[in-house]
């Protein structure tokens, strides 16, 4: 975690202590002053002042900083209108994003306590259909190179572009790997990172994501090995196991090993990852990988993008009310339908099965129309072998190699009961592969 024994200064304008990098408290006082001159909406000043208190400046409460604005807001709220004051880490990220050119609606309360101990985003007041809620400049997102995030050295972006395009790494995996390395680098910079307020608001760990970290690997001692074995046994025979076998986990042992190898290969002189910060403990690398695996989106150009604020919305498989859009200059979140005050804002992460959601993000949906069975190449070979034997013939000895060739580059095959074989239940590429495996060579 970050060191706490660092120098602080005092802002002569607001008499609040702040670090050399502008903090939420400093931003709050500036926004409050702007609000008094009608340059900024009153709710913005109050929200940011509340954020100042949340990061350790209790004297900078909304009432203390902008008493007139607070009174006006209270009167408006009593009349049944106006947005609620947003406090906590959500306001801290909003303040940071807006200080770098983002536009964020005050109708959204970010990272509020959820009913099950989680965090969620709520509508602080009624929202109209197609209303824009977030407009985030592209530079404020961690995105696959050649995109240039704020404060990330161009030389590092050039190195990570080589990771994204590495011939020995699958392109999708390479794109996510580059983003995870970028996030890891910025986290190691601590408060010097331009992304520090956003990184501070990310979960400290991802305990619900299935992990086989120590199973058979000897990492972490006997206790860790037992936990890894328990996890493997718990998910044996499920779609989660199929995804593990396919090597799809960026935060798994293979993905973390690729991150470590990329750092050693690309930064031999320690210009970006100082040798003193490299250790045998993979937990720091795993954290960055898990954050990207569970929170990133796919952009239009096929890149992986970790988008602050947009990654705060929970998933709905059946009733999303907002969507994430992308244009050349950045990322946008807009309403899909009218949303009432107090309603949770929900985004669709995509048509993923419960196994895929659990594997990648650590949760499942009680009612998921996208649920399906996931099969491995081993399952396909075994099924085709049975068909050969049912015809009274011996299966070709090269069946496994042929399957590897025919399914190269394909995702884990998905089987659903909602459509016939050629109507979408099985991807056309898999149908072609099965046909090829059923024929003589």
GIGI-V630015 format. One record per backbone hydrogen bond with DSSP energy under -1.0 kcal/mol. CO is the residue of the C=O (numbers start at 1). NH is the residue of the N-H. E is the energy in kcal/mol with one decimal. If there is no record, write none. Layout:
# GIGI-V630015
{{CO;NH;E} {CO;NH;E}}
This chain:
# GIGI-V630015
{{4;6;-1.5} {9;18;-2.7} {11;15;-2.8} {16;11;-2.5} {18;9;-3.0} {23;27;-2.4} {24;28;-2.7} {25;29;-2.0} {26;30;-2.0} {27;31;-2.6} {28;32;-2.5} {29;33;-2.3} {30;34;-2.1} {31;35;-2.4} {32;36;-1.7} {34;39;-2.5} {35;38;-1.8} {41;45;-1.4} {42;46;-2.2} {43;47;-2.7} {44;48;-2.3} {45;49;-2.2} {46;50;-2.2} {47;51;-1.7} {48;52;-1.7} {49;53;-1.5} {50;54;-1.7} {51;55;-1.4} {52;57;-1.3} {53;56;-1.4} {57;60;-2.4} {61;65;-2.3} {62;66;-2.5} {66;70;-2.8} {67;71;-2.3} {68;72;-2.2} {69;73;-2.5} {70;74;-2.7} {71;75;-2.3} {72;76;-2.1} {73;77;-2.8} {74;78;-2.4} {75;79;-1.2} {76;81;-2.0} {77;80;-1.7} {88;92;-1.4} {89;93;-2.0} {90;94;-2.3} {91;95;-2.5} {92;96;-2.0} {93;97;-2.9} {94;98;-2.7} {95;99;-1.7} {97;100;-1.2} {97;102;-2.3} {98;101;-1.6} {103;135;-2.3} {105;108;-1.1} {107;124;-3.0} {109;122;-2.2} {112;120;-2.5} {114;117;-1.1} {118;114;-3.9} {120;112;-3.5} {121;345;-2.9} {122;109;-3.0} {123;342;-3.4} {127;339;-2.6} {128;131;-1.8} {131;335;-2.1} {133;105;-3.0} {134;333;-2.3} {135;103;-2.3} {136;331;-2.4} {137;140;-2.0} {138;141;-1.7} {139;150;-3.3} {142;306;-3.3} {144;147;-1.5} {149;152;-1.5} {153;157;-2.0} {154;158;-2.2} {155;159;-1.7} {156;160;-2.7} {157;161;-1.7} {160;164;-2.3} {161;165;-1.5} {163;166;-1.2} {166;169;-1.3} {170;174;-3.1} {171;175;-2.5} {172;176;-1.8} {173;177;-2.6} {174;178;-2.1} {175;179;-1.3} {176;180;-2.4} {177;181;-2.2} {178;182;-1.8} {179;183;-2.5} {180;184;-2.5} {181;185;-2.4} {182;186;-2.2} {183;187;-2.3} {184;188;-2.0} {187;190;-1.3} {189;192;-1.5} {190;193;-1.8} {193;196;-1.4} {195;199;-2.8} {196;200;-2.6} {199;202;-1.1} {206;209;-1.2} {214;217;-1.2} {214;218;-1.0} {221;225;-2.1} {222;226;-2.5} {223;227;-2.2} {224;228;-2.5} {225;229;-2.4} {226;230;-2.5} {227;231;-2.3} {228;232;-2.2} {229;233;-2.2} {230;234;-2.4} {231;235;-1.8} {235;238;-2.1} {238;242;-1.4} {239;243;-2.1} {240;244;-2.1} {241;245;-2.6} {242;246;-1.6} {243;248;-1.9} {244;247;-1.8} {252;256;-2.6} {253;257;-2.2} {254;258;-1.9} {255;259;-1.9} {256;260;-2.4} {257;261;-2.5} {258;262;-2.4} {259;263;-2.2} {260;264;-2.1} {261;265;-2.3} {262;266;-2.8} {263;267;-2.0} {267;270;-1.2} {274;277;-1.8} {275;278;-1.0} {282;286;-2.9} {283;287;-2.0} {284;288;-1.6} {285;289;-2.3} {286;290;-2.9} {287;291;-2.4} {288;292;-2.0} {289;293;-2.8} {290;294;-2.3} {291;295;-1.5} {292;296;-2.0} {297;305;-3.1} {299;302;-1.9} {303;299;-2.9} {304;144;-1.8} {305;297;-3.1} {306;142;-2.1} {307;311;-1.9} {308;310;-2.2} {309;312;-1.7} {314;347;-3.1} {321;336;-2.9} {323;334;-2.0} {325;332;-2.6} {327;330;-1.2} {329;138;-1.8} {330;327;-2.6} {331;136;-3.2} {332;325;-3.7} {333;133;-3.4} {333;134;-1.6} {334;323;-2.2} {335;130;-1.9} {339;127;-3.1} {340;343;-1.9} {343;123;-2.3} {346;321;-1.7} {346;322;-1.7} {347;316;-1.5} {350;352;-2.2} {353;357;-2.4} {354;358;-2.8} {355;359;-2.5} {356;360;-2.5} {357;361;-2.7} {358;362;-1.0} {368;371;-1.8} {373;415;-3.0} {376;380;-1.8} {377;381;-2.6} {378;382;-2.3} {379;383;-2.4} {380;384;-2.5} {381;385;-2.5} {382;386;-1.9} {383;387;-1.6} {384;388;-2.2} {385;389;-2.2} {386;390;-2.3} {387;391;-1.1} {388;393;-2.2} {389;392;-1.7} {396;399;-1.4} {398;402;-2.7} {399;403;-2.5} {400;404;-2.2} {401;405;-1.9} {402;406;-2.7} {403;407;-2.0} {407;410;-2.2} {413;375;-2.4} {415;373;-3.2} {420;423;-1.8} {420;425;-1.7} {421;426;-1.1} {427;431;-2.0} {428;432;-2.4} {429;433;-2.1} {430;434;-2.8} {431;435;-2.3} {432;436;-2.3} {433;437;-2.2} {434;438;-1.2}}
